[in-house]
Amino acid sequence: MTLSKGVWKMATEKSAVFIIFGGSGDLAHRKLYPALYRLYQAGMLKDHFAVIGTARRPWSDEYFRETVITSLEDFDDDKEKMTAFAQHFFYQSHNVNDSEHYIALKELAAKLDDKFDAGHNRVYYMAIAPRFFGTVAEHIKSEGLKTDGGYNRLVIEKPFGRDLASATELNDSLSRVFPEDEVYRIDHYLGKKMIQEISNIRMKNPTFEEALNSKYVSNIQVTLGESLGVEDRGGYYETSGALRDMVQNHIMQIIGSIAMDKPEELSAEAVHKVKTDLFASLKVLQPEEVKTEFVRGQYDTDNLGDQKAYRDEDNVDENSNIETYVAGRIEFSDDRWNGTPFYVRSGKRMPAKSSRIDIVFNDKVKDLGIKPNTTVSFLIEPEDGHSILINGIDYLEANQDFLKFPEDKTYFDNAREAYESLIIDILAGDHVHFTLWDELQSTWKYIDAVREQWDVEEPDFPNYLSGTMGPEAADTLLERDGNSWVWDD
Ligand SMILES: NC(=O)c1ccc[n+]([C@@H]2O[C@H](COP(=O)([O-])OP(=O)(O)OC[C@H]3O[C@@H](n4cnc5c(N)ncnc54)[C@H](OP(=O)(O)O)[C@@H]3O)[C@@H](O)[C@H]2O)c1
C-alpha cells in the first residue's frame, strides 16, 4: 500500500525540533511517525527538522531509526526515502522523573537545532501516560528547555483529567509552563476530514445552515460504535469507561462542530468563541435526571457464548461495574437548540464499527424547500473516503439542492490522515482543531454530574450481548420522545 499524495500544492517547508516523550511507544510508532513521514513526502518537513524520541529503554539512535522505518513499512516501500527521513531521528534515554535527563535533552535539542537550522522552534509531544504530563511540563520549565527566538508548543494527548477537579489540577500545572496559546490538546476526531468539512459544508450551504436549529431539527444523533471489545486495554479501560473515554471528549467535540453557532469566520478565535458558548449552555443533569436521560451497559459474551464478557477480559475486575456502553439524551439551553434532544451513544462490541452523525429534520423544513423529515447523515468511520447520506442515499445521487458540497468525491479520497492534519496545524500555530480549556471545563462539569450519580448506584451488569446494539433502555430513551436511532442494525 502506498500513501495517497493528498493536496499539497500550498505546503511550505516548516522547521522544528520535535521532542517526543514516549518516543518508543505505540502512539508514536502507529500514528506520529507515519504522519511525520507523510509531511516529509509532501515537502512540508524537509531539511530543517529533527525528532528526538525519548523514553526509558536504552535504545541507540540506529535502533530507534530501525523502529521508525519499520513503522512506515505498511505505508510505503521507498527504502531510500525512509532511510533519509530516519536520519532526522535521534534517541535520548530518559526517565521523566530524572532532572539530569532534561539537561541532556536540552543540549541535544540545541545541537540538533544548529545542525538542521530549525529556527529554535520546539514541539514537545506528550505521547506518554497522563500521570506524567505535569512532571514533564514542570521539568521543561525548571531545566529551561523552552527556547527564545522560536516557538514552544506543547501537544497533549487525551485523557485530559478524569473529572473537572483533576483536569483543573492538570491544567494549572501545565499553564505554569505553557500559556493556553502554546497548548495543543489533541482530540483526533477533530483531525478527521469529515468533521473538519462540517464547517465548510455549513458555510457553503445556506439552506442547510438555516435549517440547523430547534425550529427545523427534530433531533441529532451521534454514534461512535465499535465492534471490538477492550482487547489488551482492559487495565486502562477499568480506570475510564465509555462515558469518560468517548463522551466527554470525542462526542462533545463532534456535537460542537455541528451545533455551534455559525462563526463569523473560520479562524480559531471565532470558532472557539461559538463552541465555548455552546458548551456553556449544556443543561447539566440533576441526579434524578441521570436515571432517565442516561443509560449504561457492559458487554456479556455473544449469543453463541464465543466471545469473552467484559468481566472476563485480561486486567478487568471480575465484578467490574465499568460501562462499555453509554447512551444519553443531551440538551442545550441556548436559543438555537433549546428543546432539541441530542442523542449520543458509544459502545464496544456493537455489530459494526460506525462513527456517524445523523441529523433528523422535522416536517417544517418543507418551508425551506427541504423534503419533510429528511435525515442527513455524516459518516465518519469506517467508510474510506467518507460519505454523506440524505435519507440513506448518497448525497450526490440524492441530488438535493440544499446540500451541495463537495461536488467531487475524490476530494475526500485525497484527505489527510487525522494526525497528519493535526501536526500541520501545530506547525502552523493554528488552534482551530484543538480543544480549549474553557470548553473542557463545561464538558467535564456535565460528565461529572452523570458519573457522580452512577458511582452511587449499583448497575445490573452485564446487560447486553456482544454483537448487539446495546441495552434495550437505549432504544427506550428515544422511543419516549417518539424517535428512534437512525443507525440500527
Ligand atoms: N496508542 C493510541 O492509539 C493512543 C490513542 C489516543 C491517546 N493515546 C494516549 O497517548 C499516550 C501514549 O499512549 P501509548 O499507547 O503510546 O502508550 P505506550 O505504548 O505504553 O507508550 C508509553 C511510552 O511512555 C514511555 N514511558 C513509560 N514510563 C516512562 C517513564 N517513567 N519515563 C519516560 N518514559 C516512560 C514508554 O517507554 P519506556 O517503557 O521505554 O519508558 C513508552 O514509550 C497516552 O496518554 C494515551 O492515553 C494513545
The ligand as a Gaussian input file, in Angstrom:
#p B3LYP/6-31G(d) Opt

LIG

0 1
 N       -1.998000       4.383000      21.404000
 C       -3.014000       5.094000      20.966000
 O       -3.593000       4.821000      19.915000
 C       -3.497000       6.305000      21.740000
 C       -4.654000       6.958000      21.297000
 C       -5.085000       8.097000      21.969000
 C       -4.375000       8.563000      23.054000
 N       -3.259000       7.892000      23.476000
 C       -2.529000       8.448000      24.608000
 O       -1.155000       8.585000      24.225000
 C       -0.320000       8.349000      25.325000
 C        0.668000       7.228000      24.992000
 O       -0.052000       6.055000      24.700000
 P        0.642000       4.758000      24.071000
 O       -0.479000       3.874000      23.675000
 O        1.650000       5.130000      23.070000
 O        1.348000       4.131000      25.346000
 P        2.620000       3.121000      25.384000
 O        2.731000       2.337000      24.143000
 O        2.504000       2.407000      26.678000
 O        3.844000       4.109000      25.434000
 C        4.207000       4.781000      26.605000
 C        5.567000       5.394000      26.404000
 O        5.958000       6.034000      27.621000
 C        7.296000       5.624000      27.937000
 N        7.448000       5.668000      29.396000
 C        6.782000       4.944000      30.324000
 N        7.204000       5.270000      31.558000
 C        8.154000       6.219000      31.400000
 C        8.968000       6.951000      32.302000
 N        8.891000       6.783000      33.637000
 N        9.853000       7.845000      31.801000
 C        9.947000       8.041000      30.460000
 N        9.196000       7.387000      29.553000
 C        8.310000       6.485000      30.019000
 C        7.381000       4.208000      27.371000
 O        8.680000       3.795000      27.090000
 P        9.644000       3.056000      28.155000
 O        8.868000       1.904000      28.672000
 O       10.834000       2.688000      27.351000
 O        9.945000       4.076000      29.188000
 C        6.638000       4.388000      26.046000
 O        7.481000       4.980000      25.076000
 C       -1.247000       8.068000      26.495000
 O       -1.512000       9.276000      27.139000
 C       -2.507000       7.564000      25.828000
 O       -3.652000       7.779000      26.639000
 C       -2.804000       6.777000      22.838000

